[in-house]
Amino acid sequence: MTLNNAEIVGLCGLVVSLISIWLQWGLSDRLDQIEDQHKDARINGQQAAAKIRFWKTFAPVLTLTGVALLVYAAFGLFS
């Protein structure tokens, strides 16, 4: 991997990691909003469960993706 490619992949990994940190930071507020929507009967229990499952899975998966991109870029620099 050339230096330019490693820099691009590393920058993408950094951006993805920062977005995932922001998503994880606000996860409790987001889950509270979903619970409030369910309590106010704006969404049913099945929709609330699906949204909660999505947010509890999406943020950690995005974090791991960012880390994987950063590791790939680091190994690309040294190979």
C-alpha positions as CSV (number, residue, x, y, z in Angstrom):
1,M,0.0,0.0,0.0
2,T,1.4,3.4,-0.9
3,L,1.7,6.2,1.5
4,N,-1.2,8.2,-0.1
5,N,-3.6,5.2,0.1
6,A,-2.6,4.5,3.7
7,E,-3.3,8.2,4.6
8,I,-6.7,8.1,2.9
9,V,-7.7,4.8,4.7
10,G,-6.3,6.1,8.0
11,L,-8.3,9.4,7.6
12,C,-11.5,7.4,6.8
13,G,-10.8,5.3,9.9
14,L,-10.4,8.3,12.0
15,V,-13.6,9.9,10.7
16,V,-15.6,6.7,11.2
17,S,-14.2,6.3,14.7
18,L,-15.1,9.9,15.7
19,I,-18.6,9.5,14.3
20,S,-19.0,6.2,16.3
21,I,-17.7,7.9,19.5
22,W,-20.4,10.6,19.0
23,L,-23.1,8.0,18.5
24,Q,-22.0,6.1,21.6
25,W,-21.8,9.3,23.6
26,G,-25.5,10.1,22.8
27,L,-26.7,6.5,22.9
28,S,-28.5,6.7,26.3
29,D,-30.3,9.9,25.2
30,R,-31.4,8.2,22.0
31,L,-32.6,5.2,23.8
32,D,-34.5,7.4,26.3
33,Q,-36.2,9.1,23.3
34,I,-37.3,5.8,21.9
35,E,-38.7,4.7,25.3
36,D,-40.6,8.0,25.5
37,Q,-42.1,7.5,22.1
38,H,-43.2,4.1,23.1
39,K,-44.7,5.4,26.4
40,D,-46.5,8.2,24.4
41,A,-47.9,5.5,22.1
42,R,-46.3,7.1,19.0
43,I,-44.6,3.8,18.2
44,N,-45.6,0.2,19.2
45,G,-43.5,-2.2,21.3
46,Q,-42.2,-4.0,18.2
47,Q,-41.0,-0.8,16.6
48,A,-39.4,0.3,19.8
49,A,-37.6,-3.0,20.2
50,A,-36.3,-2.8,16.7
51,K,-35.0,0.7,17.1
52,I,-33.3,-0.1,20.4
53,R,-31.7,-3.2,18.8
54,F,-30.5,-1.2,15.9
55,W,-28.8,1.5,17.9
56,K,-27.3,-0.9,20.4
57,T,-25.7,-2.8,17.4
58,F,-24.9,0.0,15.0
59,A,-22.7,2.2,17.2
60,P,-20.4,-0.7,18.4
61,V,-20.1,-2.1,14.8
62,L,-19.2,1.3,13.5
63,T,-16.5,1.6,16.2
64,L,-15.0,-1.7,15.3
65,T,-15.1,-0.7,11.6
66,G,-13.2,2.5,12.4
67,V,-10.6,0.6,14.4
68,A,-10.2,-2.0,11.6
69,L,-9.6,0.8,9.1
70,L,-7.0,2.4,11.3
71,V,-5.2,-0.9,11.9
72,Y,-5.3,-1.7,8.1
73,A,-3.8,1.7,7.4
74,A,-1.1,1.2,10.0
75,F,-0.1,-2.2,8.6
76,G,-0.2,-0.7,5.2
77,L,2.4,1.8,6.2
78,F,4.8,-0.8,7.5
79,S,4.5,-3.3,4.7
